[in-house]
Amino acid sequence: MSVKHATSFLCMLALTAMMTGNAIAQSADDLKNDEKTPGDVLVYGMGYSGDRYSPLTQINKNNVKKLVPKWAFSVTDNRGSETFPLVKDGVIYVTSHDSTVAVDAMTGKQIWRVEHEYPPETLRVVCCGIVNRGAAIYNGKIIRALLDNHVIALDAKTGKQVWQTASPEPVDIKNGYAMTGAPLVANGVLVVGVAGAEYSHRGFLEGYDPETGKHLWRLYTVPAKGEPGYDTWEGDSALTGGGSSWVTGTYDPELDLVYWASATRHRGTPAPQRRQPLHQFDLCGAAENRRARLVLPDIAK
């Protein structure tokens, strides 16, 4: 491929291969091998390690100055864009806060677009930034979170909705919750974080079945009474401790461990005596009854 052809990929800031047919389905093994298959980008961060590294060498420091734009595509979102593009079989999938779009990587032509509508009060609460940071791709589905705390799966070929699930109580815009982060599929579980610590909620991660949308479990990032670390919070301040989880984590398939950082405490909440900003948890149990078990790292005081 010449440098001239390579420029086709510049405008979407994603690397892809030439069209290879209509094979859309992705298995767990495909996700594990994402770092070794630079023709596709299937996981947020370009692989489970999240290091955003590509081994491709055709574009280098000697010829990069020759790159020129070949096409441009606008998601038409005046709120801003923080999406991490996914690439599969020559199709780029991008998100905004209110749309999901599939684009031909070679031409920039829109293949399909889905608009997401919200109740008027939704955008009044979201903090900080009315954005979406990307989607997950799994078994022919594009799966993303919505600002009104729903998780939705779309057919990767057509954009048709496959399922949609609301995050269970007490998650609600009225309580300050919003979902802006990109999900992560780990060992057959879709892991989703939450935003909104600025509104004094209690942050969490939760798992869904990516095939059906069934809610499997919830793991709070701030401990409850009787859980490890609760005694480091003053009084009942843990109940409004914050701990948002909108930055997508990473996954170690060999250990079956997910690593996920949480955000700061709510500004009005007393700081815990011992902070635990990194959450490590394993995925255990049968696939149809998957649950998460928190493993707290030993972080110095």
Secondary structure by P-SEA (a helix, b strand, c coil): cccccccccccccccccccccccccccaaaaaaccccccccccccccccccccccccccccccccccccccccccccccccccbbbbcccbbbbbcccbbbbbccccccccbbbbbbbccccccccccccccccccccccccccccccbbbbbccccccccccccccccccccccbbbbcbbbbbcccbbbbbbccccccccccccccccccccccccccccccccccccccccccccccccccccccccccccccbbbbbbcccccccccccccccbbbbbbbccccbbbbbbbbccccc
